[in-house]
Amino acid sequence: MELTLNPQVNLWGEQGEIAIEIEDKDKTREQLINELDTLRNRITALEVVEIAYFQLVGHLSERTKELTCIYSVAQIVDHPGSTLSKIYQQIVEVLPAGFKYPAVARARIEIDGKEFRSLGYIDTKWKLSTNIEVYNVKRGTLEICYLEKKAEKSIGPFLNEEWLLLTVIAGRLGRLIERKEAD
């Protein structure tokens, strides 16, 4: 059997329908129908794989944003000579980029009676926060919020991985404060 696919291309270079020409005069109609069913099943399986692929790409994109955010925070924290106030402000500026909806994400740090906010921060009900602990005692909070409602995920509009990102950064801040106070 010879199967020929002839894609139809319009004037704009877009693919249209695909014409299938089957040249096999020795096969019965039933055999051809069975082969067509097999091809349909294969196409369905490939469509399922394609959906899974795009979901995986989406998940990897989110993890990449989170890792990039952690690297940015590490560079900020490890920069010699920076004051804690400067570090806090820089962190609230880079933190939103690590979240699913960075365009509407804003961050805030409240610590030792001081507050540091990213540009455009507004307290909303769509937020995630964690404690900043120094020697196992709460000294402040690290918070991320969305300026508008987003689809429900694991923790309100936030992913579990975003919760982990926030707690890792809060932990890093706590250890930084411990080191600075020990000096």
Number of C-alpha atoms within 10 A of each C-alpha: 10 7 10 12 10 11 13 12 12 10 6 6 8 10 11 10 11 12 11 11 11 12 11 11 8 8 11 10 10 9 11 14 12 12 12 12 12 12 12 12 12 12 12 12 11 12 12 11 12 12 11 12 12 11 12 12 12 12 11 12 13 19 18 13 17 23 14 16 21 21 12 17 22 14 12 17 21 12 11 8 8 11 11 14 13 13 19 22 17 18 27 23 17 19 26 23 18 22 26 19 17 14 11 17 23 28 27 25 24 17 18 10 7 9 14 21 20 20 11 11 18 15 15 13 12 17 18 18 17 20 20 25 20 19 11 8 10 14 16 20 17 24 22 28 24 25 19 12 13 14 7 10 10 11 14 15 19 22 16 12 15 20 17 13 20 23 18 14 20 23 18 18 22 22 16 16 17 14 11 11 9 7 5
